[in-house]
Amino acid sequence: MKGGFWRRFLKNLYSYFLFFLLVAFLVTCTTMLFVTVMSESLNLVPDRESIKDAAKVTFLNVIILSTLFALIDYVRRKLTTERVTKQIAEATARYVRGDFSVRIKHKSSLGTDDNLNEIISSLNTMAEELSGVETLRGDFISNVSHEMKTPLSVIASYARLLSLDGITDEQRREYTQAIMRATKRLSDMMTNILKLNRLENQRIYPTYKSFNLSELLLESILAYEDEIDRRNIALTLEVGEDIYICSDSELISLIISNLISNAIKFTEAGGSISVSLTEADGGAEISVSDTGCGMSAEVGARIFEKFYQGDTSHSTEGNGLGLALVKRVVDILGADISVNSTLGVGSTFTVRLFGGDNL
């Protein structure tokens, strides 16, 4: 505490001394110039006493002006630079402790260096990004760890059964397939978490180019052909031919894949799924319908939340991230998604893509 006081005192004294030398130099030069010009103009020769009196007055003026300038500079630094840097230091100290909620207000450009406002903007942006990462970390700890328990328990249980003596080949195949399904669920969950993390915490700029949306939709459906056949699900397609759109094909493929996967997940064996693609107002409209369990209005209001699964009977088949991914991609593309669902009847997801270019 005492050392800090003396450091501040010596710093202020040094600042005053610099102002004293500067003012002394300027006053001396201007005084000598004034006296020289006056003497030459009026043919006056100053006597010793006059010079001595003038020197005293000049020295006193130097002290007064130096003190005044030093005081003004001290107040200026306190109100502008030092106060702002103190706020920046306090904010960064809170960032170090893990508190990313603090934001620094921008200062008026009249009395503050614009460079400080640039630093403040950068710190606020950094805090916002770190806050997003911290939120994701919290989600991972509270939600993902919970979601991992079920498949890990399944793997552990069936692995223990596989180690028993006397099991039949059929049982071994059944236990192995159960382990493979649980492992795939874990793998899919981690893949979706990484995708969602990238979409939520990085600035994604879509790559717009014209492509055949009809072909992309059919290719995406083909990837689920075996699963649809295995579950004896009837598939109805109403896809317009050669519908082109100017958008990001990779992001749209992510939307289609997750909607189809979601429809298959909630459609019981022997049910049906219908997929349609039509032109709409210079863009395109994709609809995916199923004859699954449907959902209530309360569940429908939360289906785009991360890790939310309204129908827990299908929780072993998903991880509650697919529709969150769809919603994030829809927002990035500036598209629109709507849901029409009736409990016990089924659901229809409709995505409207804008800015398309039919060729």
Buried (B, 14 or more C-beta within 10 A) or exposed (E): EEEEEEEEEEEBEEBBEBBBEBBBEEBBEEBEEEBEEEEEEEEEEEEEEEEEEEEEEBEEBBEEBBBEBBEEBBEEEEEBBEEBEEBBEEBBEEBEEEEBEBEBEBBEEEEBEEEBBEBBEEBBEEBEBBBBEBEBEEBBEEBBEEBBEBBEEBBEBBBEBBEEEEEEEEBEEBBEEBBEBBBEBBEBBEEBBEBBBEBBBEEBEBEBEBBBBBBBBBEBBEEBEEEBEEBEBEBEEEBBEEBBBBBBBEBBBBBBBBBBBBBBBBBEEEBBBBBBBEBBEEBBBBBBBBBBBBBEEEBBEEBBEBBBBBBEEBEEBBBBBBBBBBBBBBEBBEBBBEBEBEEEEBBBBBBBBBBBEBE
